[in-house]
Amino acid sequence: MDAKLTLKLNANVIERAKKYASKRKVSLSKVVENQLDLITRDEPSADIKISPFVSSIADGKALNDTRDWKELRSDYIDYLDEKHH
């Protein structure tokens, strides 16, 4: 069942959110609903690992990583090897 919700937000945040939703061809309401659903769920499944990069995207904080691209690539290859073997 859908219900209405009125929010008071910073105008700049609203504009950025509208652009975000438009690029993904979804409604702003759906973006807000998905985010609220994500943050209000109980504990995430213990068998699903969330990478620091994905976590940084989810919480909007930049990932503080000073490694160069070769080291990042190596870590990613190691991760894929572990995941698929």
N, C-alpha and C positions, 0 to 999 in steps of 0.2 A: 504494500500500500504506500503510495507516495503522499507526502505532506509538504506544505510550503514552509520555508525558513527565510527570515529576513536577516541579513548580516550587514554590519557597518564596517567597511574596510578602507584602507588607504587607497586613494584613487590610482596611484602608480601601480600598486599591487593588482588592482582590478584590471587595468589595461594589459599588464604583462600576462595575467591569467587568461584573459580573453584571447590574446595572441597565441598562447600555449594551446588552448583548446581548439582554436581555429586551425592551427597547423596540423593537429591530430584528428581533425574532423569529428570532434565530439563537443557536446554542450558543456558550458561552464558548470552547470549543475552536476553533470556526470563527473567532471574532474573533482569537484568538491565532495561529492558522495563517495567516490573511490578513495580519496585521501582520508576522509573521516572513517570509512570502513576499515582502512588499513591501520590507522592508529588506535582504533577502539577494539580491535580483536583481542581475544585472550592471548595466551602465549603462542608464539610461532612454533611450528612443528620442530622438534629437536633434530630430526634427521635432514632438515633442509638448512644448508649452510648459506649464509648471506655474506657476500664479500664486503670488505670495507668500502670499495668503490660504490657498490649498490646502496649500502647504508648511507654514504655521503650524499647520494642523489636523493634518497628518500627523506632525509632530514634537512636537506638544503644547505648543508655545511660543506665547504670545500675540503677535499681530501688533501691533507698536508703530506705530500710525498716528494722527496727531493731526489729520488733515484732517476738515473738517465734512462732513455728509451731502451737501451740494450738490456739493462737489468730488468726493467719492467717486462720486456718481451720474454726474457729467460724465465722469469717467475710465472708468466702466463703459460708458457709452454710446459713448465713443470706441473702447473695446476691441471692443464688439459691431459697430460700423461697420467696423472693420478686419478683423474675423473673417469677416464675411458679405459683404464687397465686394471 
